[in-house]
Amino acid sequence: MHKQLATASADVEGIHIGPYNETPAFVFGTTLPKKSESITLYLLQAPGDGTLWDAKDLRLDPPVEDRSIRPGIDAPTEPNEEPPVGYHVRPEECGWFGRVLAQADAAGLMAFTGGGKPTAQYLTKRQGKGHFETFTHAGTGIVQDVTHTIHGKKFVGTDHVFRLNGVRVEAFSGLAEDLFDHLRDGRVEQYRHEAHALRDSWDTDPWDAKWRGPVSLHPDGTVMALRRLRLG
């Protein structure tokens, strides 16, 4: 248990957000006593005021620029002493880092639906922007060219066909069409606002009879659906 807490604390100490030593943290360790079936949970909490800016105070749509953040944590040190190893999002960088996180999330959603230029617009060169800007042959790449209606809602994305134990199966991954349109056109703020408002409205039934297979809808508006392909 002590080793778990020590390891978790070391991980927490490696990241600071805002002023030094003000990043809130919550770590835990567990033990399973030999003569009992109950699990004991040990918690450590470190309160603090170091957080990223509130999303409502950020403009998330402008492209994110690459920045060379100097390594190390701004901790009190003696002259000529190296700063502690770690990553420090300093107060003046919180707004930029908030945009990085929001657009990385948008890039992930676009990649989930097929990749390509809609994904590249949310990445910097260091994040692999060039990979998604490169032309990909239609026979080997994936594009956002498929629409399906799942639980009465239209989704845009891509599909793959593969064999599972000799059976041909179609897998579709997509994003609700209206939310997809926002991210395709660079409207990250609008996407996040609407996705948040819709997060509790998605159908949780794991089976769609019209689709003829299992489906999984997530609060962010994405869907993964599988079905057996009919012969002929």
MARLOMAR-589857 format. One line per field, with one value per residue (C-alpha): residue in three letters; x, y, z; residue number from 1. Coordinates in steps of 0.05 Angstrom, whole numbers, padded with zeros to 5 digits. Example, Ala and Ser with C-alpha at 12.3 -4.5 7.8 and 13.67 -1.06 7.14 Angstrom:
aa c(Ala Ser)
east c(00246 00273)
north c(-00090 -00021)
up c(00156 00143)
i c(1 2)
END
This chain:
aa c(Met His Lys Gln Leu Ala Thr Ala Ser Ala Asp Val Glu Gly Ile His Ile Gly Pro Tyr Asn Glu Thr Pro Ala Phe Val Phe Gly Thr Thr Leu Pro Lys Lys Ser Glu Ser Ile Thr Leu Tyr Leu Leu Gln Ala Pro Gly Asp Gly Thr Leu Trp Asp Ala Lys Asp Leu Arg Leu Asp Pro Pro Val Glu Asp Arg Ser Ile Arg Pro Gly Ile Asp Ala Pro Thr Glu Pro Asn Glu Glu Pro Pro Val Gly Tyr His Val Arg Pro Glu Glu Cys Gly Trp Phe Gly Arg Val Leu Ala Gln Ala Asp Ala Ala Gly Leu Met Ala Phe Thr Gly Gly Gly Lys Pro Thr Ala Gln Tyr Leu Thr Lys Arg Gln Gly Lys Gly His Phe Glu Thr Phe Thr His Ala Gly Thr Gly Ile Val Gln Asp Val Thr His Thr Ile His Gly Lys Lys Phe Val Gly Thr Asp His Val Phe Arg Leu Asn Gly Val Arg Val Glu Ala Phe Ser Gly Leu Ala Glu Asp Leu Phe Asp His Leu Arg Asp Gly Arg Val Glu Gln Tyr Arg His Glu Ala His Ala Leu Arg Asp Ser Trp Asp Thr Asp Pro Trp Asp Ala Lys Trp Arg Gly Pro Val Ser Leu His Pro Asp Gly Thr Val Met Ala Leu Arg Arg Leu Arg Leu Gly)
east c(00000 00055 00090 00026 00018 00092 00089 00025 00053 00116 00072 00033 00097 00119 00064 00049 -00006 -00006 00036 00087 00060 -00013 -00038 -00094 -00085 -00121 -00084 -00103 -00075 -00112 -00098 -00133 -00124 -00108 -00163 -00217 -00254 -00261 -00215 -00184 -00175 -00125 -00131 -00085 -00110 -00069 -00113 -00091 -00112 -00071 -00120 -00128 -00171 -00246 -00267 -00316 -00258 -00220 -00226 -00218 -00227 -00162 -00106 -00056 00016 00076 00113 00180 00164 00227 00236 00235 00189 00194 00209 00251 00323 00393 00440 00466 00417 00379 00303 00263 00249 00177 00128 00103 00044 00060 00005 00019 00014 -00052 -00095 -00052 -00050 -00126 -00132 -00082 -00124 -00190 -00163 -00127 -00194 -00225 -00169 -00183 -00256 -00241 -00191 -00244 -00290 -00238 -00179 -00154 -00152 -00209 -00162 -00099 -00130 -00128 -00056 00011 00072 00099 00033 00035 -00004 00033 00011 -00062 -00048 -00014 -00056 -00078 -00101 -00174 -00158 -00112 -00137 -00200 -00244 -00308 -00354 -00405 -00470 -00514 -00574 -00567 -00625 -00658 -00598 -00554 -00479 -00421 -00357 -00321 -00328 -00285 -00302 -00263 -00271 -00285 -00281 -00296 -00356 -00353 -00366 -00376 -00351 -00375 -00345 -00376 -00399 -00469 -00478 -00492 -00433 -00389 -00406 -00382 -00314 -00305 -00314 -00269 -00322 -00293 -00329 -00397 -00383 -00365 -00425 -00475 -00441 -00445 -00519 -00533 -00490 -00549 -00595 -00561 -00597 -00563 -00594 -00534 -00574 -00605 -00654 -00654 -00578 -00580 -00524 -00492 -00480 -00445 -00462 -00418 -00433 -00386 -00432 -00391 -00416 -00384 -00429 -00419 -00461 -00455 -00456 -00510 -00490 -00510)
north c(00000 00049 00033 00049 00116 00133 00117 00156 00215 00215 00217 00276 00313 00307 00354 00424 00469 00543 00567 00518 00467 00489 00433 00394 00319 00258 00191 00124 00055 -00010 -00071 -00139 -00169 -00243 -00260 -00216 -00207 -00133 -00085 -00027 00038 00091 00161 00221 00289 00351 00413 00471 00528 00509 00493 00508 00566 00556 00535 00592 00640 00608 00616 00545 00554 00589 00542 00520 00540 00497 00522 00502 00497 00497 00433 00429 00454 00525 00505 00544 00522 00540 00578 00533 00478 00442 00449 00387 00342 00346 00385 00453 00489 00558 00609 00647 00582 00556 00587 00558 00489 00490 00500 00444 00396 00416 00411 00346 00319 00345 00313 00246 00250 00267 00210 00163 00182 00173 00220 00264 00340 00350 00316 00354 00422 00409 00385 00419 00394 00361 00325 00293 00343 00322 00249 00269 00320 00268 00242 00170 00123 00105 00031 00037 00097 00115 00174 00204 00181 00136 00154 00108 00119 00089 00092 00143 00190 00201 00191 00207 00166 00108 00033 -00029 -00100 -00158 -00231 -00256 -00332 -00337 -00290 -00223 -00166 -00092 -00042 00030 00087 00156 00220 00250 00289 00357 00351 00325 00387 00432 00398 00391 00466 00483 00501 00468 00514 00500 00425 00424 00466 00422 00356 00376 00393 00326 00282 00250 00243 00187 00120 00069 00007 -00037 -00066 -00031 -00077 -00035 -00035 -00110 -00110 -00084 -00009 00034 00108 00153 00220 00256 00238 00181 00112 00044 -00006 -00078 -00124 -00187 -00175 -00210 -00255 -00231)
up c(00000 00019 -00047 -00085 -00050 -00060 -00134 -00144 -00105 -00149 -00211 -00182 -00165 -00237 -00262 -00237 -00263 -00247 -00188 -00159 -00109 -00119 -00163 -00128 -00126 -00102 -00098 -00068 -00051 -00036 00007 00010 00079 00080 00130 00102 00036 00045 00010 00049 00011 00033 00005 00003 -00018 -00032 -00039 -00083 -00128 -00189 -00245 -00318 -00338 -00340 -00409 -00414 -00409 -00467 -00542 -00566 -00642 -00662 -00686 -00633 -00644 -00625 -00564 -00535 -00461 -00420 -00380 -00305 -00250 -00223 -00151 -00100 -00111 -00087 -00134 -00191 -00170 -00225 -00223 -00206 -00265 -00290 -00331 -00308 -00341 -00316 -00304 -00369 -00409 -00380 -00434 -00489 -00456 -00448 -00523 -00535 -00494 -00527 -00598 -00584 -00562 -00626 -00667 -00633 -00650 -00723 -00727 -00698 -00756 -00810 -00803 -00860 -00863 -00812 -00762 -00785 -00772 -00697 -00692 -00692 -00731 -00668 -00657 -00726 -00768 -00831 -00824 -00833 -00888 -00932 -00989 -00975 -01030 -01024 -01022 -00962 -00923 -00885 -00900 -00870 -00926 -00892 -00857 -00816 -00772 -00703 -00654 -00699 -00701 -00763 -00754 -00801 -00801 -00833 -00835 -00841 -00861 -00832 -00816 -00746 -00739 -00813 -00810 -00848 -00800 -00812 -00760 -00763 -00722 -00726 -00694 -00693 -00757 -00727 -00679 -00736 -00777 -00721 -00716 -00791 -00797 -00739 -00687 -00625 -00576 -00608 -00609 -00535 -00516 -00553 -00534 -00461 -00468 -00502 -00457 -00419 -00479 -00518 -00522 -00478 -00510 -00532 -00591 -00651 -00687 -00751 -00753 -00736 -00686 -00622 -00615 -00564 -00559 -00516 -00482 -00531 -00589 -00618 -00636 -00650 -00684 -00708 -00750 -00790 -00865 -00903 -00960 -01028)
i c(1 2 3 4 5 6 7 8 9 10 11 12 13 14 15 16 17 18 19 20 21 22 23 24 25 26 27 28 29 30 31 32 33 34 35 36 37 38 39 40 41 42 43 44 45 46 47 48 49 50 51 52 53 54 55 56 57 58 59 60 61 62 63 64 65 66 67 68 69 70 71 72 73 74 75 76 77 78 79 80 81 82 83 84 85 86 87 88 89 90 91 92 93 94 95 96 97 98 99 100 101 102 103 104 105 106 107 108 109 110 111 112 113 114 115 116 117 118 119 120 121 122 123 124 125 126 127 128 129 130 131 132 133 134 135 136 137 138 139 140 141 142 143 144 145 146 147 148 149 150 151 152 153 154 155 156 157 158 159 160 161 162 163 164 165 166 167 168 169 170 171 172 173 174 175 176 177 178 179 180 181 182 183 184 185 186 187 188 189 190 191 192 193 194 195 196 197 198 199 200 201 202 203 204 205 206 207 208 209 210 211 212 213 214 215 216 217 218 219 220 221 222 223 224 225 226 227 228 229 230 231 232)
END
